[in-house]
Amino acid sequence: MLEELRKSPVPSPQATTSKPLLQTFLIHIQLLDPVTWLGPWQCFCCGVLATGLRLADLTVTDGVKFFLACGLIGPLLTGFSQSINDYFDRHLDAINDPERPIPAGRISLAAARANFILTGFLAVGNMLLLYLVTASPVILILGVAGLFLAYAYSAPGFRLKENGWLGTTAVGIGYCLVPWLLAAHLFSREPGFPAFHLALGVVNALVAMGLITMNDFKSIEGDRKNALKTLPVLYGERGAMLIAFTEINLAQVIFVITCFLFGYVTIGWLGIAFFVPQLVQQVQLYRAPNDSRLLESIGRNAAGRSLISQSQASAHPGFIRFLVGSNLLTVTAITAVSIVHGYWR
C-alpha cells in the first residue's frame, strides 16, 4: 500500500494547463470540502449554546475567540483533514470517486500537496493566536490533538483509516468531541470540562462514527483492492450496519440518560420519540441494504448535491437516509437541550 502511495498518477493535460485564477481557487476550496465543515461547526455552536453565553454579555474578546475557533475547526482542521485525505487517497479515489480534483486531473500533485501543507501551517498559526487571546495551554492541546488525528487518519506511517475501528474513532473524536470540548473550554463558566459537555461531546462522536461507517459502503470496491480494513470490508454491509446502528443507538441512550439526569425531562422524552423512527429506518435498511428507492424519491441532483459533498453523492442509500433523516432528528434534539442547558437552568 505504501509503495502504491509513492507512485504518482500521470497528470492529464487538464492538470498541466494554466487555469483562470478563480477556477484554480475553487479547485483548492473543493479539496477542503466545505460541506464537511458543517458537522464540526454544529458541534462547536451547540457547545457554545450549552455554556450559556449570551449576546448581551458578549465581549470583544468573546467575539475574537468565537471567530478564531470557527476558523480553526472548519476550514483549517477539517479542511486539512479532507485535503490530505484526497492527496494520499488519490489511488482509491481513481476507483471510488474519479471526479475528485486529483484523479480527474484538475489539479497537479504539487499544488494539492501545497494545499494541505499551507492549511496545516495556518491551523497552527490559528492555535497560537487563540492561545495568545486565552493564555490557556488547553487550547494548544485540543488543537494539536485535532491536527494530529487529521494527519494520522490518512498519512503513511499511521493510516488509521486502514483499520475501520481506529479510523472511525479518529473521525468521531476529531470532528465532534474536540470542537465541543473547545467550546466548553472557551466559554463555560465552570472549570474544566463539565459532565454535561463531556456527555454531549461523546454523543456527537458516536453518531459521527456510525455515519462514517455507513459512508464507507460506497468505497467497498476500492478499499478491498487496496487492502483497507474498513468495517464494511471486514464485516460486510449488514455486519457494518449493525456496528453503525449500535454506535448511533448508544449515542441516543446516552443522550436520553443525560437529559433525565440534568432534569430536562421533556427533551428526554422527545429524544425517545425521535428514536422510534430511527429504529424503523434501521430495520428497513438492514432488510434491504441496497434499496435505491430513497435515492430515487429524493433525487440525486436535488438532495445529493445540496445536502452532501460531491464525493458522497453516490454514497450507499443507508448513509443518505441517515443524513437527511435520523441525523436531522438527532441534531434537533441536541440543539434543543443545548439551548435549555445554557439559558434556562
N, C-alpha and C positions, 0 to 999 in steps of 0.2 A: 504493500500500500504506500509506504513512504517513498519507494522508488518511483511509483506512478506519479506521486505528487511533485516530484522533482522535474518530471518531464513537462515541458510547456507545449500546449497545443499550438499548431501553426496558425498565426494570426491570419484572418481573412483580409482581403483588400479593403473591406469596410473599416476595419480597425486601424489600418495604417493611413487612411485618407484623412486629411485635415477636415475638421468639422467646425461649424459656427460655434462661437463661444457659448451661447445659450444652450445649444444641443449638448455640448460637452458637459456643461454644468448639470443639466438634467440627468445625464447618464450617471454622473458621480452621485447625485442625490438618490437615484434608483438603487445604487449599490448600498446606500444606507437604509433603504427600505422604510420610508417614513411611517407607513401603516403600522409597523411593528412597534413604534414608539407609544402607541395609544395604550397598550396594556400596562407598561410601567408607569405612564403618566396617570392612569386611573388609580393604580395602587398608591402612588405618591399623593395625589389630590385627596383621596379618601382618607389617607393617613393624616393629612393636614386638617381636614374637616374634623376628624376624631380628636384632635388636640384641643379643639375649642377656640382656635384662632379666629378672632372677629375682625371684620373690616374696620369697625370703629376704633379698635385698638392697634391697628396695623401701623407699624413704624417704617421709616425708610429702610432701616436695616432688615426688617422682616421682608420687605419687598425685594431687596437685593438678594437675600438668601433664597427666596422662592424662585426668582428668575434664574439664578445660577444653578440651583438644584434641578429645575426643569430642563435646562440645557444639558446638565450632566447626565441625567438618567435617560433622556430621549435621544437627541441626535448624536451624542458623544458615546456613552456606554453602549446603548442599544444599537446605535448606528455602527459603532466599531465592531460589535458582535456580528452584525449582518454582513458588513463589508469583508471582514477577514474570513467569514464562513464562505462567502462567494468565491474568494480567491483560492482557498485550499480545497473547495469542493467543486472546482471547475470541471473535473472529470466526471463527477457524479451528475452535475447539472447538464452535462452534454447528453446524458441518458434520460434523466428525470425531468429536466426543465431547460431545454435547449434555447429558450427565448431569453434567459437571463443575459445580462450585458456581456459577460466574458465569453461563454460558449457561442453566443450569437455573433461575436466578433465586433461589437460596437465599441469596445474599449481595449486597449493594449494591456498586457500583463504588468508592465512597468507603471502605467497610470493607475491600475487597480491596486497595486501594491502601495503606491504613494497615497492612495485614498485612505487605507486603514492605518498607515503609519502616521499621517497627519492627524487623523481623527483621534488616535491614541494619545498623541502629544497634547492635543487640545483638551482631552479629558483630564490629563494630569495637571495641566495649567488651571483648568476649572476647579479641580480639587484644592489646589493651593490657594486660589482666590477665596473659596469657601472657608478654608482653614484660617486665612487672614481675617476674615469677617467674624468668625465664631471663636477662634483660638481654641478649637476643640480637636484633639487628635483622633477622636472617634470618626470624624468626617473623613480623614485620610484612611482609616481602617476600612470603613464601609466602601469608599471609592476604590481603593486598591483591590478589595475583595471582588467588587463587581467587574473591574477591569481584568483581573486575573481569570475569573470564571469565563468571561467573554473570549479571552485568548485561548484558554485551555480547552474550551469546548471544540474548537476547530483545528488548532495549530498542531503540527507534528511535534512529537515528544510528549504530548498529553492526549490529544484527540479523544476527549471524553465522550464525544458523540459516537464513537465506535462501540461504546458499551451503553446499551439502552438505559440501564439503571443510573449510571453516573451522568449521562448526558441530560436526561430529563430532570434530574435533581439539580444540576448546574443551572438549567434554564429557570426552574422554579425559584431558586434562591436569588439568582442574578436579576431576573426580570420582575420579581414580585416582592420577595422578602426584603431585599436590600432597599428598594425605593420606599417601602412602608416604614422600615426602621429609620431611614434617613429623615423622613417627615417627622416621625416621633421625636427624634433627637434634636432636630432643628427648632421645633415649635411647641413641644409638650411642656406643660408647667410642672410635670412630675419628673423626678430624677430617674436616670437610667432608661430602661425600656419597660414601660408598664405592661402588665399582663394582658390587658385588652389589645394593645398594639401587637404584642407577640402572637397572640391567638389569631387575630385577623390577618397578619402577615403570613402565617402558616396556612391559613385557609386559602388565600390567593395563590400561594406557591403550589399547593396540592392541585388546585384547579388547573394551573398552568401546566403542571406535569402531566395531567390527564389529557389536556388538549394537544400538547406537543406529541404525545404518543399517537393520538388519532391523526395528527398531521403527517406522521411518518408513514402512514399507509400508502400515500401517493408515491413514495420513493422505494418501495419494496424491491422493484426490479434492479435499479441501480445499486441499492445497498447490498443486495445479495451478490451481485457480480463483483463488488469491491470488498466483500467480507466484513461489512459493517454489522455489528451485532445489535441492531436496534430491536426494540421489543416486538414489533410485527415480524421481523426476520426470525427472531428466536422462538416466538410462541405462536406465530401465525396471526391472522387477523382477529379471529374470535378470542384467542388467548390474550392478545394485546388489548382487545376491547375490555375484557374482564379486569385487567390491571388498571386501565384508564378509568373504568367505571368505579372501581374500588377507591382510587385516589380522589375522584370527584365526590363520591358519596361520603367518604371520610371527611372531606372538607365541609360538606353540608352538616354532618353530625357535629363537628367542632363548632361550626357557626351557630347552630341552634343551642347547643350547650352554653356557649359564651353569652348568647342573648339572655337566656334564663338566669345564668349566674349573676349577670350585671343588672337584672331587673327589667330587661326590655322584652317583656312577655309577649306583647302584641307582635313585635317584629320576629320573635322566635316562632310564633305560630304562622306568621307569614312565610318564614323560611321553610317550615314544614309543608305549607300549601304549595310553594314553588317546587318543592322536592318531588311531589307526586307526578306532575307531567314529565319531569326529567326521568323518573323511573320507567314511565310508559315508553318514552323515546328509547331508552336503553334496551328494553325488551324487544322493541321493534327492530332496532339496529342489529342486535345480536342474532335475531332470527333471519334477517336478510341484509347482511353487511354490504352487499354490492347493489342494493336497490337504488336506482338513479332517479326515481320519481320526484324526490325532493329537489334535486338539481333542476329537473325539467320544470317544476312548478315555480321555483324561484326565478329561473332564467339566469344562465351563466353570465350573460353580458350585464344584466341589471344588477344582480347582487354580487356576483363573483368579483367584479372589478371595483365596486364601490365600497364593499364591506371588508374585503381582504386583499392582500397584495397579489400581484400577478403570479408570483411563484406558488400561491395557494389556490389559484382559480380552478385548477384541475384536481384539487385535493379529494380525498375519499369523502363520499357523501356524509359519512358519520361526522367528520370534522366540521363540514359546513353546517350540519344540523345543530351541533353543539354551539357553534359560533353564533348563529342567528337565533337560537332558541334558549338552550339551557344557560349559556354564558350570560345572555342578557338578563335572565331572571336572577342569576347569582349577583351580577353587578348591581342590579336594582336593590336587592336586599342588603348588600354590603354598604352601598351608598346611604341607604336609609338609616342603618344602625350607626354609621359613622357620624352622620349629622346629629342624631339623637344623643349619642355619647358625648359629642363635643359641645352641644349648645343647650341641651335640656336636662342635664344631670341635676 
